[in-house]
């Protein structure tokens, strides 16, 4: 466990010192995804950002995976105190390289134990009590996106910087999530439309649940799981007012200050 601790402490210090993101190298480079996740778990414990309140998926598209030389998505933890609510004011100066992503978030309705993942009849939808439109906050530390190592991303908690939840989508049980559309309203710019299913949110939810089960992790009741962006990551500027809508069902809004 000594190496995962060293990796975690190195990354934590890089964050504190506002160093630009660089791939790990030499003796600090994880030799496998398993070792990278051990470093991630140490990062989550040692970063002094409090307990986890949820989980996220990253590199969910084949294009992103090929860019990072990996053939699977990756997961990270979302800290509880970094889960915010609608009309949150984001202070840009508090982040080192902030990006926004545009997602569906699920709240888990009951505690899920690792052995539950082995049950073939596990009904994902029965484990959900709320669905929200959400902004994911990522902290990329001004990384070079053309040179990203997946094992470093895993160890660095998949760049997780929090989530902003909109209002719950009412009567979601009666909706076909795969057919919903979303719109992004960024100041007075032209509206951007995207299909929710372009991020395969239910597949992503299932992947995260299975991943955590294989890692021996219990998912606490009330956990928030975010499931991948339907629109390319975008960097905000001070003064931006940004609204992400799921049809006429719900929306989430942030103001960048």
N, C-alpha and C positions, 0 to 999 in steps of 0.2 A: 504493500500500500504506500510505500515511501515515494515512489515515482509519481503516482497520481496526485499526492499531496503537493509535491514540488511543482508539478504542472499547474495545479490550481492556484497555488500561491503566486507563481510567476504571472499568470493571467490576471489575477486580482490586482497585483501591483501595477500591471500595464494599464488597467482601467483607472486606478487611482492617479497614476501619473499622466493620464491622458495621452498615452502613446498610440500612434497609429497601428491599426491591426496588421500583424504580420503572421505568416504561417510559422508554427512551431518547427524547430529544427534540432539536430544533434540529439543529445541525450533526453531532451524534453519532448521529442516527437513521439506520440503514441505509436505502438507497433501494430495496433489492431483497433477496430471499433469498440471491442470490449474494454480495452485499456482506456480509450478515450472517454467512454461513459463512466468508468470509475473516476477519472479526473473530473468529469462534469459533476458527479455526485459530491465530490470533495469541494468543488467550486461552490455549489449550492449551499453546503454546510458552512463553509469558511468565509464566504463573502460578506457576512454580517448584514444581509438584506432581509433577514427574517425568514419565516417558514414559507413553504410553497403554498400557493393557492390554486395551482392548475398546471397545465402542460401545453406544449405547442408542437407543431410539425414544421419542418423546413425541408427544402430540396424535394418538394413533392412532385415536381415535373421531371420528365426524362431529360429535357434540355438542361435543367439546373444540375441534375445528377452527372451528366456527361461532362459538364463544365468543371465539376469538382472531382471527377474520377471515382465515382461511387455508383452503385447500382440499386440503392435503396434510399428512401427518405431518412431524415434524422429527426430526433426529438430533443426537446429542452424543457426546462421547468420555468413556470411563471410565478414570481414571488407574490405573496398575498397582498402586501402593501403597495404593489405596483398594478393592482387591478382597480381601475377607475370607472367612473360612471358618466352618463351622458352629459354633454356640454362641459366636459373637462377642459380647463385652461392648461395648456402645455407650455412650460417655460423652456424655450429652446436652449437657453444657457445651461440648463441642468444636464444636458446630454452631449455626448461626444460623437457626433455623426449620427443624427436621428433619421430614421426612415419610417414611413407609414405603409402598412399593408391593409388589405380590405377583405374581411373574412366573415364567416359564420362562427359563432361561439356556442358551445353546448355546456349546460350545467348538469353535472352528474347527480342523480336523485338518490343514490344509495351507495354505500361503501362496496367497492369491488375488490375482491381478494385475488391474488395471483392464480390460485387454482380455478377460479371462475372462468378464466380465459380458455381453459381446456374443454369447457362444456360446449358442445356443438350447437346446443339449443339456446345459447345466450342471445337474448333479444336486445340489440343495441338500443332501440327506441324505448324499451321499457326501463332503461337505465338513465333516461333524460327527463328533466322536469321543466327546463326552459331553453329556448334558443334565442340568440340575439344577433343583430348586426354588430360588427366590432371592428375597431382599428387595432391592429397589432403595432406595438412600438418596437422597433429593432434598433440596436446600438451597434453600428458597423465599424465605428472608430475610423471612418474615412478609408475603408479598405479598397484595395484594387480588386474589382469584381472579376477581372480576367485572370487572377492568380489566387484562387481560393483552395485551400486544402480541407477536405471534409472532416478529417480527424481533428484538426485544429478547431473547426467550427463546432464539432460535438463538444470538445473539452471546454470551449468558451460559452457553454450553455446556449448554443445555437443563436447567439446574439439577442437573447430575450431581454427586453426592457419594459415589458408590461403590456397591458391591453386596456382599451376603453370600450365599455359595453353600452349599447343602446338600450332602448326599451325592449322588454321581451316581446317576441312575436306571438300574438294571441292565436289560440286554436291551431297551433302548428301541427298537431296530430292529424288534422284533416287536410293538410297541404301536401302536395307533391313537391318535395324540396328540390328534386332534380329539374323541375320545370320553371323555377323561380328566376327572375331577372333582378339585377341590382343596378343602381346608378350612382356615380360619383359626381358630386357638385363641389368644385374647387373654385372659390371666389366667384368671379363672373365668367369663368372660362366655359367653353362648350362642355356639355354634359357627356360623360363617358358611360356607356352601358356595357354590362358584362353578365354572362350566364353564371348563376351560382354553381352549376354542375361542372363548370370548367375547372374548379378546384377539387371536384369529387369529395365533398365534405364528409359524407357518410363513410366512404372508403378510408379517408384520412382518420376519422374517429376510430374506426375499427383497427387501423394500423397502430395508432398510438396505444390503444388499450392492449393489443397483443404484445407490442413492444415492451410496455411496462410490466406486463405479466411475466414475460421471459426474463426480465431483469429482477424479478422477485419483489416488485413494488406493488403496494396496495394503493388504490385510488380512493381518497377520502370522499365521503358524501359532500356535495357542494362544490367540488372541484370544477373549475372552468377549463374547458379544452377548446383551443382554437385550431382551425383546420385548413389553413392555407389561403393565400391571397388569390382573388380572381382577377386582379389588375396588377400590373408591374409595380414594384416598390417605388415610392416617390419620396423625395426629400422636401420637407416643408420649410417655409421661411416665416419670419416674424410678421404678424398681421394676417396670416392666412386664416380663413374660415372655411372649414371642410366638412361636408355632410355626405355620409354614405347611407343609401336607402335600399331596403329590400322591398321593391314594388311600392305599394301604398300601405304596407303592413307595419313597418317600423323603420326607424332611422337612428343614426348615431352622429353626433356633432362634436367637433373640437375647435378650439380657437388657439392659435399659436401666438404666444406673447414673448 
